[in-house]
Each structure stands twice: as C-alpha cells, then as structure tokens.
Amino acid sequence: MENSRACYKKISGYIDHFIPVNLKKLFDSGCIETVLKKLRCSKIGSTNYNKVNVFKNALKHIVEDRSFLYFLANKIKIDYNLLKISIDKLFSPYFKSNAFDIDCEERNKNCGGVVLASNIPFLSIQTLLPAVLLEKPLIYKLSRKEPFSLPFLLGAIEKEAPELASIFIAFPFEYKDMTFFKELEPVIAYGDCETLEKIRSYLGEIIAFGEKFSVAWIGKEIDEKTLYSLSEDIVLFEQRGCLSLRIIFTPKKVALNLASEISRVLKDRWSVFEMRPDKGLLFELLEMRSYYLMEDAVLMPLDVKVGTVVTTFELNSLKLLPPLRAVVIVGVESFDIFVRWVEHYRDKIQGIVCYPFEVSERLNKNHFYITSPGGLQAPPILWKNSGIDFFQLFK
C-alpha cells in the first residue's frame, strides 16, 4: 500500500489536473469567455463512450483505491472502515441493473456552476452524474475542508474517457472571486445559511440547498435486522449529511425500549469505529445532554464518544443534538402528531424514515425523500432533492 506521502502526491496530481495553473490568470484577466467557449465546444458525441459504464467504472475505481480512502478518512476525520461502509452505501444505487434507465437524449451546452459544501464527501455525484450523461459542462467550486473527492472522481472518469472529463473544471475554495458565475446557467449552491446568503449577494438568484436534517417514524417494535438498518441512518458519514437521522418519533409505549435498543446497537456494533469529534461540537453536545436532563428527559448511559440517545415526551422541549451519533427519541400519542410536526418543519427536513413503510402514504413524497430503515444514505439516482430534478434542470 502506498504511504501517505505518496498518496498525497497522487491526489495532488488529480487536483492540479482539474484546477489548471493558469485558471486564476484566466479569470483575473477577464477571459472567462475563453473557458466557457472551450467547455461549450467539447465534441464528445464522436467518441462513442458508454457514459453509464464510464461513471460506474469511476465509482468502482474509488471504492477499490484503499490509499485514497485512507487519505480521505484522515483528512475529514472519519474512521477509515466507517468511511468505506458509508461510501459503499452511497454508491450502491449506481450499481443496480436498472439504475440508469434514464432518458438522456437532449443536450444543453450552456455551462453550469456548482458550489460544493464540505459536510460529506462525494456530494458532487448528485450533479455530476446527470452532467456526465447529458454532456453538460460544469464548473465546480470546491469546499475548503473537503476539496479531494471530486478531483479524484474526475481523475477516475478521465482514465475511462478523457474527452468527457474535459468538460468539467474544479477550482479551489481560496479563489474568492465568483463574479464569473453570473455567466453560468444554472448555478447550484450547497452550504449553511450564511454561505448561501453571501453567494446570493454576489450572484442573485441561485438554486440553493441549505442545512437540513432527517427524521423517522417507528410505529412499532422492530426486529434486529431493522434495528441495525436504522442505526446505519444515524451513524454513516458520522451523521454529517442532510440525510442523517437526528430525531425519531415513536408511540409513547415503545419509546424507552427503542432508546435502549438503539443504545445497545450503537455500543455493540458501531463503537469499534473510532469517533473523532470536533472539540467545539463535543462541548456543545455535553451542554445539550445537561439541557435534556433539566427537562426531565431520559439519557441512556452511553459514553459520549459512543453515542447519545435521549428520550423525551415533551415536544416543546425538543431540540436537535449536535451530529455526534446523537439522536432524540420523541414519544407521542399518535402518528397524526408526527405528520403535523413534519409539515410545520418541512423546510428543515430532508429525509423521512417510515416503519412500517405503508404509513408514508400520508406524507408529501414530492418534497421529502421517504424510505425504509437503512435507506437514507442510499438515495436513488432519480431522487429529487427538495423537488429538484437535476436531469430536467440540465436539459
């Protein structure tokens, strides 16, 4: 296996390739049109690439490259084995036999722009896959904390199809001038409220994806297999994504037992993967544990670096815990209360886990990603994030 220095050099090579040295000069000299013209004039159709296979092979290259995954795990402070499980889960829909049954005939050569966030790696695949299949040129702005996964993915695509990879450019967070994004269509941005407001102040109207979280309804006792699947929704990617489970609603009579079972699986199954918490978040979590104890909630006896499971029966005291394998279980009288609560907070909620799944018929499937336990971190290729269909958007 390559040592970390060799691995860093390898990753740097990919980054250098997709952040051309002269790109900053090009922007500074007002020659963005040169870049856009180059991207628009790409002639990919004549190469006869099977773009589906290109994308699949690129993803396979990533999951098989242990040196890169070790490098990435170290940089984003996630246990290597936990990161591997998380990425395998995220990529799993792309390897299903009928996954790419998609109409991709129309072409839109206008260059689009994407501003990435750093909460989880490979966030870019949500936009990159439709762009690859539709040959839609994109310019990406990398995040400060995680500028590695997209360049590596583009490098894997380049190995399969150099001309196809050439229609994508990534440039570093450190390059602050975003005025050239006004020439791009559409502009998509991920980030917190402050980041998105700054981008709007530069560019005006954008397609924005802000901070959200996911919730669950567990309507009855669950078996061991379902319990493990539910715990995946909490733990994968160290609970950093919008599709990470943060709050579970359940009938009052099963709430404490569910809390006990989740605590057990966090300890028995997931504690072998070292948590590397940010000190600020850890302090915040300890404060929130104290808050819930003052509110007469029930705190399961878990070490803070194993996880946190709180049970409350008071909706008025409900607050999110910091994302450190931490979940609040809310015991309520009925599913109706959950439905009303979800509708009230609909703009903050990304995904909903339902068990049994049949109850999901009462929820808005056009707005939320709704799934069974274990499905949050593996959204289907055609999932519409907050109702946005990227395949239609890029046509």
C-alpha positions as CSV (number, residue, x, y, z in Angstrom):
1,M,0.0,0.0,0.0
2,E,1.2,3.5,-0.8
3,N,2.4,5.5,2.2
4,S,0.5,8.8,3.0
5,R,3.2,11.0,1.3
6,A,2.9,9.1,-2.0
7,C,-0.9,9.1,-1.7
8,Y,-1.0,12.9,-1.1
9,K,1.2,13.3,-4.2
10,K,-1.2,11.2,-6.2
11,I,-4.2,13.2,-5.1
12,S,-2.4,16.4,-5.7
13,G,-1.9,15.3,-9.3
14,Y,-5.6,14.9,-9.8
15,I,-6.3,18.3,-8.2
16,D,-3.7,20.0,-10.3
17,H,-5.1,18.5,-13.4
18,F,-8.6,19.8,-12.8
19,I,-7.6,23.1,-11.3
20,P,-5.4,24.4,-14.1
21,V,-2.5,26.6,-13.0
22,N,-3.5,29.3,-15.5
23,L,-7.1,29.3,-14.5
24,K,-6.8,32.1,-11.9
25,K,-4.9,34.2,-14.5
26,L,-7.7,33.5,-17.0
27,F,-10.3,34.7,-14.6
28,D,-8.3,37.7,-13.4
29,S,-7.7,38.9,-17.0
30,G,-11.4,38.8,-17.8
31,C,-11.1,35.8,-20.1
32,I,-13.8,33.6,-18.6
33,E,-15.5,33.5,-22.0
34,T,-12.4,31.6,-23.2
35,V,-13.1,28.9,-20.5
36,L,-16.8,28.8,-21.3
37,K,-16.2,28.6,-25.0
38,K,-13.8,25.7,-24.5
39,L,-16.4,23.8,-22.4
40,R,-19.3,24.5,-24.8
41,C,-17.4,23.4,-27.8
42,S,-16.4,19.9,-26.5
43,K,-17.2,17.2,-29.1
44,I,-18.0,14.2,-27.0
45,G,-20.5,12.5,-29.2
46,S,-18.0,11.3,-31.7
47,T,-16.1,9.3,-29.1
48,N,-18.9,6.7,-28.7
49,Y,-18.3,6.4,-24.9
50,N,-20.8,4.3,-23.0
51,K,-21.2,7.0,-20.4
52,V,-23.1,4.7,-18.0
53,N,-20.1,2.4,-17.9
54,V,-17.7,5.3,-17.6
55,F,-19.4,6.5,-14.5
56,K,-19.8,3.1,-12.9
57,N,-16.1,2.2,-13.5
58,A,-15.1,5.5,-12.0
59,L,-17.0,4.7,-8.8
60,K,-15.5,1.2,-8.7
61,H,-12.1,2.7,-9.0
62,I,-12.8,4.9,-5.9
63,V,-14.1,2.1,-3.7
64,E,-11.1,-0.1,-4.7
65,D,-8.5,2.5,-4.1
66,R,-7.6,2.0,-0.4
67,S,-4.8,4.5,-0.4
68,F,-7.2,7.3,-1.5
69,L,-9.8,6.3,1.1
70,Y,-7.2,6.2,3.9
71,F,-6.0,9.7,2.8
72,L,-9.6,11.0,2.7
73,A,-10.5,9.5,6.0
74,N,-7.6,11.1,7.6
75,K,-8.3,14.5,6.1
76,I,-12.0,14.6,7.1
77,K,-11.5,12.8,10.4
78,I,-13.7,9.8,9.9
79,D,-12.6,6.2,10.8
80,Y,-11.4,4.5,7.6
81,N,-13.7,1.5,7.9
82,L,-16.7,3.6,8.7
83,L,-16.0,5.8,5.7
84,K,-15.7,2.7,3.5
85,I,-19.0,1.4,4.7
86,S,-20.6,4.9,4.2
87,I,-19.3,5.2,0.6
88,D,-20.3,1.7,-0.3
89,K,-23.8,2.6,0.8
90,L,-23.9,5.9,-1.0
91,F,-22.7,4.3,-4.3
92,S,-24.9,1.2,-4.1
93,P,-27.9,2.5,-6.1
94,Y,-25.5,3.2,-9.0
95,F,-24.6,-0.5,-9.4
96,K,-28.2,-1.8,-9.7
97,S,-29.0,-3.3,-13.0
98,N,-31.9,-0.9,-13.9
99,A,-30.3,2.2,-12.2
100,F,-29.6,4.0,-15.4
101,D,-32.9,3.6,-17.2
102,I,-33.0,7.3,-17.9
103,D,-33.8,9.5,-21.0
104,C,-30.7,11.5,-21.8
105,E,-31.1,12.4,-25.4
106,E,-31.5,16.2,-25.2
107,R,-28.4,18.3,-24.8
108,N,-27.8,21.7,-23.2
109,K,-24.3,23.0,-23.8
110,N,-24.7,26.1,-21.6
111,C,-22.1,25.8,-18.8
112,G,-23.5,25.4,-15.3
113,G,-21.9,26.2,-11.9
114,V,-21.9,24.2,-8.6
115,V,-20.6,25.5,-5.3
116,L,-19.9,22.4,-3.0
117,A,-20.2,22.1,0.7
118,S,-17.9,20.1,2.9
119,N,-20.2,18.1,5.2
120,I,-19.8,14.7,3.3
121,P,-17.5,13.5,0.5
122,F,-18.8,12.8,-3.0
123,L,-21.7,15.3,-2.6
124,S,-20.8,16.1,-6.2
125,I,-22.3,12.9,-7.7
126,Q,-25.8,14.3,-7.4
127,T,-24.9,16.9,-10.1
128,L,-22.0,15.1,-11.8
129,L,-24.0,12.0,-12.9
130,P,-26.7,13.9,-14.9
131,A,-24.0,16.2,-16.2
132,V,-21.9,13.2,-17.5
133,L,-25.0,11.5,-19.1
134,L,-26.2,14.8,-20.7
135,E,-22.7,16.1,-21.5
136,K,-23.5,19.2,-19.6
137,P,-20.3,21.3,-18.9
138,L,-20.0,22.3,-15.2
139,I,-17.6,24.5,-13.3
140,Y,-17.3,23.4,-9.6
141,K,-16.1,25.5,-6.7
142,L,-14.5,23.1,-4.2
143,S,-15.1,23.4,-0.4
144,R,-12.4,24.4,1.9
145,K,-12.5,21.4,4.2
146,E,-13.0,18.7,1.6
147,P,-11.5,19.6,-1.8
148,F,-10.4,16.0,-2.5
149,S,-13.2,13.7,-3.5
150,L,-14.4,15.5,-6.7
151,P,-11.0,15.9,-8.3
152,F,-10.3,12.2,-7.6
153,L,-13.6,11.2,-9.1
154,L,-12.9,13.4,-12.2
155,G,-9.5,11.8,-12.4
156,A,-11.2,8.3,-12.4
157,I,-13.5,9.5,-15.2
158,E,-10.6,10.8,-17.2
159,K,-9.0,7.4,-17.1
160,E,-12.1,6.0,-18.8
161,A,-13.0,8.9,-21.1
162,P,-10.5,11.9,-21.3
163,E,-12.8,13.9,-23.6
164,L,-15.7,13.5,-21.3
165,A,-13.7,14.6,-18.2
166,S,-12.5,17.7,-20.1
167,I,-16.0,19.4,-19.9
168,F,-15.6,19.7,-16.1
169,I,-13.4,22.1,-14.2
170,A,-12.9,22.4,-10.4
171,F,-11.2,25.3,-8.7
172,P,-10.2,25.9,-5.1
173,F,-12.1,27.5,-2.3
174,E,-9.3,30.0,-1.9
175,Y,-10.2,31.7,-5.2
176,K,-12.8,34.2,-3.9
177,D,-14.0,36.0,-7.0
178,M,-17.3,34.5,-8.0
179,T,-18.5,37.1,-10.4
180,F,-17.8,34.9,-13.4
181,F,-20.6,32.5,-12.1
182,K,-23.0,35.1,-13.4
183,E,-22.2,33.7,-16.9
184,L,-23.2,30.2,-15.8
185,E,-26.6,28.5,-16.1
186,P,-27.9,27.2,-13.7
187,V,-25.9,28.0,-10.5
188,I,-26.4,25.4,-7.8
189,A,-25.0,26.0,-4.3
190,Y,-24.8,23.9,-1.1
191,G,-24.0,25.3,2.3
192,D,-25.2,26.9,5.5
193,C,-27.4,30.0,5.7
194,E,-24.5,32.4,5.9
195,T,-22.7,30.9,2.9
196,L,-25.8,30.9,0.8
197,E,-26.6,34.5,1.6
198,K,-23.1,35.5,0.6
199,I,-23.4,33.7,-2.7
200,R,-26.8,35.3,-3.3
201,S,-25.3,38.7,-2.6
202,Y,-22.8,38.1,-5.5
203,L,-25.0,36.3,-7.9
204,G,-28.6,37.0,-7.2
205,E,-30.9,34.1,-7.8
206,I,-29.5,30.6,-7.3
207,I,-30.7,27.1,-6.7
208,A,-29.8,26.7,-3.0
209,F,-29.5,23.6,-0.8
210,G,-29.2,24.7,2.8
211,E,-28.8,22.9,6.1
212,K,-31.4,20.2,6.8
213,F,-31.7,17.0,8.8
214,S,-33.7,13.8,8.6
215,V,-36.3,12.2,10.9
216,A,-38.1,8.9,11.4
217,W,-41.4,7.4,12.4
218,I,-41.0,4.0,14.0
219,G,-44.6,2.8,14.6
220,K,-44.0,-0.5,16.4
221,E,-41.3,-2.8,17.8
222,I,-38.5,-3.6,15.4
223,D,-36.5,-6.7,14.8
224,E,-32.7,-6.9,15.0
225,K,-32.2,-6.5,11.2
226,T,-34.3,-3.4,11.0
227,L,-32.7,-2.0,14.2
228,Y,-29.2,-2.3,12.5
229,S,-30.5,-0.7,9.4
230,L,-31.9,2.2,11.4
231,S,-28.6,2.6,13.2
232,E,-26.9,3.0,9.8
233,D,-29.1,6.0,9.1
234,I,-27.7,7.6,12.3
235,V,-24.0,6.7,12.1
236,L,-22.9,6.6,8.4
237,F,-20.8,9.6,7.4
238,E,-20.6,10.4,11.1
239,Q,-24.1,11.9,10.9
240,R,-22.8,14.9,8.9
241,G,-25.2,15.0,6.0
242,C,-28.7,16.3,5.4
243,L,-29.8,12.6,5.1
244,S,-28.5,11.7,8.5
245,L,-31.1,10.7,11.1
246,R,-31.4,13.1,14.0
247,I,-34.9,12.7,15.5
248,I,-37.1,9.6,15.8
249,F,-40.8,9.8,16.6
250,T,-42.5,6.7,18.1
251,P,-45.6,5.8,20.2
252,K,-45.1,6.6,23.9
253,K,-45.4,3.0,24.9
254,V,-42.3,1.8,22.9
255,A,-40.1,4.9,23.2
256,L,-37.9,3.8,26.1
257,N,-37.5,0.3,24.8
258,L,-36.5,1.7,21.4
259,A,-34.0,4.0,23.0
260,S,-32.5,1.1,24.9
261,E,-32.2,-1.0,21.7
262,I,-30.6,1.8,19.7
263,S,-28.1,2.4,22.6
264,R,-27.2,-1.2,22.6
265,V,-26.5,-1.4,18.8
266,L,-24.5,1.9,18.9
267,K,-22.3,0.3,21.6
268,D,-22.1,-3.3,20.2
269,R,-21.9,-2.6,16.5
270,W,-20.5,0.9,15.9
271,S,-18.2,1.7,18.9
272,V,-15.4,-0.3,17.1
273,F,-15.2,2.7,14.7
274,E,-13.4,5.5,16.5
275,M,-15.3,8.7,16.7
276,R,-13.1,11.8,16.1
277,P,-15.2,14.6,17.4
278,D,-14.6,18.3,16.9
279,K,-14.0,19.8,20.3
280,G,-16.5,22.5,19.8
281,L,-19.2,20.0,18.9
282,L,-18.3,17.8,21.8
283,F,-18.7,20.7,24.2
284,E,-22.0,21.6,22.6
285,L,-23.2,18.0,23.0
286,L,-22.3,17.9,26.7
287,E,-24.3,21.1,27.2
288,M,-27.3,19.6,25.3
289,R,-27.1,16.5,27.4
290,S,-27.4,18.7,30.5
291,Y,-30.3,20.6,28.9
292,Y,-32.3,17.5,28.4
293,L,-31.7,16.2,31.9
294,M,-33.0,19.5,33.2
295,E,-36.1,19.0,31.0
296,D,-36.7,15.6,32.7
297,A,-35.7,13.6,29.6
298,V,-34.1,10.2,29.8
299,L,-30.5,9.9,28.8
300,M,-29.2,6.5,28.0
301,P,-25.9,5.5,29.9
302,L,-23.5,5.8,26.9
303,D,-20.1,7.2,26.8
304,V,-20.2,10.5,24.8
305,K,-17.8,9.0,22.2
306,V,-20.0,6.0,21.6
307,G,-23.2,8.0,21.0
308,T,-26.0,9.9,22.7
309,V,-29.6,8.7,22.9
310,V,-32.2,10.9,24.6
311,T,-35.9,10.2,25.1
312,T,-38.4,12.9,25.7
313,F,-42.2,13.0,25.8
314,E,-42.4,16.8,25.5
315,L,-42.5,18.3,22.0
316,N,-42.0,21.8,23.4
317,S,-38.5,20.9,24.7
318,L,-37.4,19.2,21.5
319,K,-34.0,20.4,20.2
320,L,-31.5,18.9,17.8
321,L,-28.4,17.3,19.3
322,P,-25.0,18.0,17.7
323,P,-24.2,15.4,15.0
324,L,-22.1,13.0,17.0
325,R,-24.0,9.7,16.6
326,A,-26.7,11.5,18.7
327,V,-30.4,11.0,18.3
328,V,-33.5,12.3,20.2
329,I,-36.4,9.8,20.5
330,V,-39.8,11.5,20.9
331,G,-42.7,9.5,22.4
332,V,-46.0,10.8,21.1
333,E,-49.7,9.8,21.3
334,S,-50.2,9.2,17.6
335,F,-48.8,9.3,14.0
336,D,-51.0,12.4,13.4
337,I,-48.8,14.4,15.7
338,F,-45.8,13.4,13.7
339,V,-47.4,14.3,10.4
340,R,-48.3,17.8,11.7
341,W,-44.8,18.3,13.1
342,V,-43.2,17.3,9.8
343,E,-45.4,19.7,7.9
344,H,-44.6,22.5,10.3
345,Y,-40.8,22.0,9.8
346,R,-40.9,20.9,6.2
347,D,-38.3,23.4,5.1
348,K,-35.8,22.0,7.5
349,I,-36.4,18.3,6.8
350,Q,-34.6,16.4,4.0
351,G,-35.5,12.7,4.5
352,I,-38.0,10.6,6.5
353,V,-37.7,7.0,7.5
354,C,-41.0,5.2,7.9
355,Y,-41.6,1.9,9.6
356,P,-43.9,0.3,8.7
357,F,-43.4,1.9,5.3
358,E,-47.2,1.9,4.5
359,V,-47.7,5.0,6.7
360,S,-45.7,7.1,4.3
361,E,-48.7,7.5,2.1
362,R,-49.8,10.4,4.3
363,L,-46.5,12.3,3.7
364,N,-45.5,14.6,0.8
365,K,-43.3,12.4,-1.4
366,N,-42.6,15.3,-3.8
367,H,-40.9,17.3,-1.1
368,F,-39.2,14.7,1.1
369,Y,-37.0,11.7,0.4
370,I,-39.0,8.9,2.1
371,T,-37.5,5.5,2.7
372,S,-37.4,2.4,4.9
373,P,-34.8,2.0,7.7
374,G,-31.3,1.8,6.2
375,G,-32.2,3.8,3.1
376,L,-31.3,7.3,4.0
377,Q,-27.7,7.2,2.9
378,A,-28.5,5.5,-0.4
379,P,-31.0,7.7,-2.3
380,P,-31.9,6.5,-5.8
381,I,-30.3,8.1,-8.8
382,L,-33.6,9.9,-9.8
383,W,-34.2,11.2,-6.3
384,K,-35.4,14.8,-6.5
385,N,-33.5,16.8,-3.8
386,S,-36.2,19.2,-2.4
387,G,-38.2,18.6,-5.5
388,I,-35.4,19.5,-7.9
389,D,-34.8,17.0,-10.8
390,F,-31.2,17.6,-12.0
391,F,-31.8,15.6,-15.2
392,Q,-34.6,18.0,-16.2
393,L,-32.6,21.0,-14.9
394,F,-29.6,20.2,-17.1
395,K,-31.6,19.5,-20.3
